[in-house]
Structures are given as structure tokens and as C-alpha cells.
Amino acid sequence: MTEWLGLDARRLCVAERLVLGAVADFKLLILFMTHIHDNKIKELEEKANLIRQDLIKMLVEAGSGHTAGPLGMADVFTALYFHILNHDPKNPNFEDRDRLILSNGHICPVQYVAMAHAGYFPKKEMMTLRKFGTRLQGHPHRTALPGLETTSGPLGSGLSQAVGMAIAAKMDKKQRQIYCLMSDAEQDAGNVWEAVMLAGKLKLDNLTGLIDRNNIQINGMTEDVMPLEPLREKYEAFNWHVLEIDGHNIRQIIEAFDEAKAIYEKPVLIISHNIPGKGVDSIEFDYLWHGVPPKPEEGKEFLAKLRTLGGKIKSEHE
């Protein structure tokens, strides 16, 4: 082979080492450029805790809504709205913004809180969740609130919408990223897998999906209701690049989204291993909290746990 190329083995080995060295140097450069200072991580962790607290207040005021999933996804939404997304709360419809699709629309209270903290609407409006005439409906309604990209409710449709947006961005030669957040249980829907196949076929490297892998759904644990594993291998079989992260480690969340932008000719899936009810140990991993809000007394208890980090610190509110 080396004779046919007109190269001797020694020169080929030297060339190979040079290439590998250049790749290693490039990766180190990328890591250096994307390194996030510990102070920034701490700031985002504190923001996520505040978002969880406001989420509990919203749900208590509304008297209805979902608790476990939104608490579990607070770290992901914090990373998205305060570090990852190219967005502008003052101009939410500018053309080159990234698109964030929430497929499992029932966890929208945590998106609303993140949006309020980011400046999309006044924080006092959070207390109108699910009330008559509110912009903060029980599932996202695109035309009701600037900053929402789709109306969602029926599970399983979000990835198809995201694939369409990714195709449109390619056609328009736009560099925007398309992000689709999904629940693990909605992977039961056939519509999801039609979108998975099409995205893999078209090599949509501007599309990143994230699955909230919290292992619960409305009537039990996912692996009891409809086993999903091996989930990673299923996506990889359809030409997706798959990453797995601790969904409560903000550094891992950010690094995964950064890596997704560097993947060429493949859509990316991030399997985010999350704890439903995160931050309130008495309800963590309890599927019965999937679709119910805390009562006023429970809300006080939950807020105390969040403010004291589960009793680890003293809160000024206590």
C-alpha cells in the first residue's frame, strides 16, 4: 500500500503522528476555549435553585400542574437560558435565534420560570399559571407567549417539528441550532421514531435532542410500563451521535451541548439522567408526583428543603 502511494512506511508513520498531534492540540484548544469558570457554574447552580423555588410557588398558587418532571429539569433549563441558547428576551423572534422545542409540554412550568428569570416577562406574572386568561397555559401555546416556538401537548410530536425546523435552516443556509427536549416515556410513540430515522438519514447536524431520562411516567416506572432500554443503541442504530450526562451537573450539561455543536453530519442525542422531584428528597423518584402540585403546607415544606439544600445550610427564611 505504501509503495503504491509512493511513500515509505517511516514517512507515513511520521505523517500520521503529525496529524494525530494536530488533532490532539485542536481538542485541547477547544477545551481551553470552552472551559467554564467555577464561579460561573456556582452562579448557574444558585439560579437553578431559585428556579425550583419559584416553580413550587407557582404550582401551589395554581393548585394544579406537574411537579416531578419540572423539578428534575431545572438544571437543564438554567443551562440553556443562561449559557447555551442564542436568544434575546427583548427581541424573541429575531430570525437567527436558536429554536428550543419542548416536546413534553406538561413540564412547561419550569420553562416559564426560566423565561421569567431571563426577562421574557415580569416575574409577578408567574403566579398566573393555569388561571383563566393567562399567557402561561398548562401546556405551551405558541401565540400566547413570545419566546415559545411551538404549541405542545400531544406527546411524541416535538421531534418531528424540530426535524422540520432543522431542514428549513439547512435550506436557508442558516447557522442556528435546533434543540428538542423530550420525555423518556414519549419514546413509546411511533412518531418519534419516524423523526429519528429521517434526521439520521438527512444527517441533520444542526439538531440536538435531549431526553429527560427520569425513568417515571404517569402510571409507573418506564421500564415496567414499556421498557426503553437499550435506548442509546437504538438512536445510534439510526445514525445519531449519543451522549449521556448527569442532568444535575451543570458543567456536564454545558459541555455536552458544546460537543453537540462540533459533531459533523449526524444529529446528536443527549440522554440526561435526571432525578424526578430533584431537590425535594421526600418526592424524588415517586411517579405519583408526575402530575400533581404540592398543597400549601407541602409547598412550605418543599421550599424549606430547597432553601436549606436539604438541611445542609441555614436559610434566612427559616
ABEGO torsion letter per residue (X at the ends): XAAAAGBBAAAAAAAAAAAAAAAAAAAAAAAAAABBBAAAAAAAAAAAAAAAAAAAAAAAAAGBEBAAAAAAAAAAAAAAAAAABBBBAABAABAABBBBBBABAAAAAAAAAAAAAAGABBAAAAAABGBBGBABBABBBAAABBGBABBBABBGAAAAAAAAAAAAAAAAGBABBBBBBBBAAAAABAAAAAAAAAAAAAGBAABBBBBBBAGBBAAEBAAAABBAOBAAAAAAAAGBBBBBBBAABAAAAAAAAAAAAABBGBBBBBBBBBBBGBGBAAABGBAAAAABBBBAAAAAAAAAAAAAGGGABBBAAX
